[in-house]
Structures are given as structure tokens and as C-alpha cells.
């Protein structure tokens, strides 16, 4: 667990990361197994000097039955597959070409923030509200963090 972040993570030394994606200094996606738990689409995050960390969320920790300080057998591979974006969001953006252009101008990782937030909605009404907020944010050339901060100011 990180002393400043509170995150639980696996340290991935530079030599190991170099075998997954030679020369990469930025975050990149991986797939593989932790003990017998299969995963894909997780990101290795650089922490300096070529080393990386693999954040482990509560769902994964529960699935593998491990806590801070435990050992885990990790089998890792680079995962070139990009996550898919929300089909509902993309369909709505097609109707607003200016919003679509602003969305496409964002990096893929920032597009993915919006998409994951929309797809994590528990009800159709919440999903529709999130799509509407995203469209409004794109028309105003706002990024994900700016959109979220704006909502907090209103309450």
C-alpha cells in the first residue's frame, strides 16, 4: 500500500516492464493472471527510473483473497487492445457534430473517463443524465474533471 496514495499495488521493476513493452516510459495496458485470477485492460503506471506499479482495486483483492503485504504470482503481458467506448454516448455524439469534434480532440484515455463513468450508471435514467452532461461538457469544451467540479459547485 502506498504511503501517500493509500493505493494497494504491485511493484513492477524496470527490467520486467521492459520485457512487456520495451522502451515505454508512459502508462500502458496489460493483461494476465494474478494467482489464478485472469484480468485484462489494467494499466501499469510509471513511478520513475523505469519502474511501474500495477494498482490493485478492492474487487481484485477480494477475488484473489490477498491483503497488503501478501505475495501474489503475477503473469503479465502487454494488452494492445483499447477499451471500447460507450456505444450510447457515441450514438448521441453523432447528432451533435461540434460535441463529437471536441470529444475526438481529447486523448483516448480522457474519452475513456467519460465512457466508463456513463457505463457505470446503475439505472437508465442515470445513464441518460450522464450522457446529457457529457454532451453539454463537450459543447463547452470541458474535460472530465472540469465537468465534475462544475456539478459540485452547484450543490
C-alpha positions as CSV (number, residue, x, y, z in Angstrom):
1,X,0.0,0.0,0.0
2,X,1.4,3.4,-1.0
3,X,2.2,5.6,2.0
4,X,0.9,8.8,0.3
5,X,-1.8,7.4,-2.0
6,X,-3.4,4.7,0.1
7,X,-3.4,2.6,-3.0
8,X,-2.7,-1.1,-3.0
9,X,-0.4,-2.0,-5.8
10,X,2.2,-4.5,-7.1
11,X,5.6,-3.0,-7.9
12,X,6.9,-3.9,-11.4
13,X,10.6,-3.3,-11.8
14,X,12.0,-1.7,-14.9
15,X,13.5,-4.9,-16.3
16,X,10.2,-6.7,-16.1
17,X,8.2,-3.7,-17.6
18,X,10.9,-3.6,-20.4
19,X,10.1,-7.1,-21.4
20,X,6.4,-6.3,-21.7
21,X,6.8,-3.0,-23.7
22,X,10.4,-2.2,-24.5
23,X,11.3,1.4,-24.1
24,X,7.9,2.5,-22.8
25,X,8.1,5.3,-20.1
26,X,4.4,6.1,-20.0
27,X,1.4,4.2,-18.7
28,X,0.3,1.2,-20.8
29,X,-2.3,-1.6,-20.5
30,X,-1.6,-5.1,-19.6
31,X,-3.4,-8.4,-19.2
32,X,-2.6,-11.7,-17.4
33,X,-3.2,-13.5,-14.2
34,X,-2.7,-12.8,-10.5
35,X,-2.6,-16.2,-8.9
36,X,-5.5,-17.8,-10.8
37,X,-7.5,-14.6,-11.3
38,X,-7.5,-13.6,-15.0
39,X,-7.6,-9.9,-15.9
40,X,-7.2,-7.5,-18.9
41,X,-7.2,-3.8,-19.5
42,X,-5.4,-2.8,-16.4
43,X,-2.7,-0.1,-16.6
44,X,0.9,-0.1,-15.4
45,X,1.7,3.3,-14.1
46,X,5.3,4.7,-14.2
47,X,6.8,5.7,-10.9
48,X,10.3,6.8,-12.0
49,X,13.6,5.3,-13.0
50,X,11.7,2.9,-15.4
51,X,9.8,1.2,-12.6
52,X,6.0,0.8,-12.7
53,X,3.2,-0.1,-10.3
54,X,0.0,-2.1,-11.0
55,X,-2.8,-0.7,-8.8
56,X,-5.0,-3.5,-7.4
57,X,-8.6,-2.5,-6.6
58,X,-10.8,-3.9,-3.9
59,X,-12.6,-6.2,-6.3
60,X,-9.4,-7.8,-7.4
61,X,-8.0,-8.1,-3.9
62,X,-11.2,-9.9,-2.8
63,X,-11.1,-12.2,-5.9
64,X,-7.5,-13.3,-5.1
65,X,-8.0,-13.3,-1.3
66,X,-5.0,-11.2,-0.6
67,X,-4.2,-8.2,1.7
68,X,-1.4,-5.7,2.0
69,X,2.0,-7.3,2.1
70,X,0.8,-10.7,0.8
71,X,2.7,-12.4,-2.1
72,X,1.0,-13.0,-5.4
73,X,2.1,-14.9,-8.5
74,X,1.8,-12.5,-11.4
75,X,1.8,-13.4,-15.1
76,X,1.8,-10.2,-17.2
77,X,1.6,-9.4,-21.0
78,X,1.2,-6.2,-22.9
79,X,-2.5,-5.7,-23.8
80,X,-2.7,-3.8,-27.1
81,X,-6.5,-3.9,-27.2
82,X,-8.0,-0.5,-26.5
83,X,-11.1,-0.5,-24.3
84,X,-14.3,0.2,-26.2
85,X,-16.2,3.4,-25.7
86,X,-19.9,3.7,-24.7
87,X,-22.0,2.9,-27.8
88,X,-24.8,5.0,-26.4
89,X,-22.5,8.0,-25.9
90,X,-21.1,7.7,-29.4
91,X,-24.6,7.5,-30.9
92,X,-25.6,10.7,-29.2
93,X,-22.5,12.5,-30.1
94,X,-23.2,11.7,-33.8
95,X,-26.2,14.1,-33.5
96,X,-24.0,16.9,-32.2
97,X,-21.1,17.3,-34.6
98,X,-19.4,20.1,-32.6
99,X,-19.6,18.0,-29.4
100,X,-18.3,15.0,-31.4
101,X,-15.3,17.0,-32.7
102,X,-14.5,18.2,-29.2
103,X,-14.8,14.7,-27.8
104,X,-12.5,13.3,-30.6
105,X,-9.9,16.1,-29.8
106,X,-9.5,14.5,-26.3
107,X,-6.9,11.8,-25.7
108,X,-8.3,8.3,-25.8
109,X,-7.7,8.0,-22.0
110,X,-9.8,11.1,-21.4
111,X,-12.5,9.9,-23.7
112,X,-12.5,6.7,-21.7
113,X,-13.1,8.6,-18.4
114,X,-16.4,9.8,-19.8
115,X,-17.3,6.5,-21.2
116,X,-16.6,4.5,-18.1
117,X,-18.5,7.0,-16.0
118,X,-21.5,6.7,-18.3
119,X,-21.4,2.9,-18.4
120,X,-21.1,2.6,-14.6
121,X,-24.6,4.1,-14.2
122,X,-26.9,1.8,-12.3
123,X,-30.2,2.9,-13.9
124,X,-31.2,4.0,-17.4
125,X,-32.2,7.4,-16.0
126,X,-28.8,8.0,-14.5
127,X,-27.1,6.9,-17.7
128,X,-29.2,9.3,-19.8
129,X,-28.4,12.1,-17.4
130,X,-24.7,11.4,-17.6
131,X,-24.8,11.3,-21.4
132,X,-26.6,14.7,-21.4
133,X,-24.0,16.1,-19.0
134,X,-21.2,14.8,-21.3
135,X,-22.7,16.3,-24.4
136,X,-23.1,19.6,-22.6
137,X,-19.5,19.5,-21.4
138,X,-18.3,18.7,-24.9
139,X,-20.2,21.6,-26.4
140,X,-18.5,23.8,-23.8
141,X,-15.0,22.2,-24.4
142,X,-14.8,20.9,-20.9
143,X,-12.7,18.0,-19.8
144,X,-13.9,15.3,-17.4
145,X,-12.5,16.9,-14.2
146,X,-14.0,20.4,-15.1
147,X,-17.4,18.8,-15.7
148,X,-17.3,17.1,-12.3
149,X,-16.1,20.2,-10.5
150,X,-18.9,22.2,-12.1
151,X,-21.6,19.9,-10.6
152,X,-20.0,20.1,-7.2
153,X,-20.2,23.9,-7.2
154,X,-23.9,23.8,-7.8
155,X,-24.7,21.9,-4.6
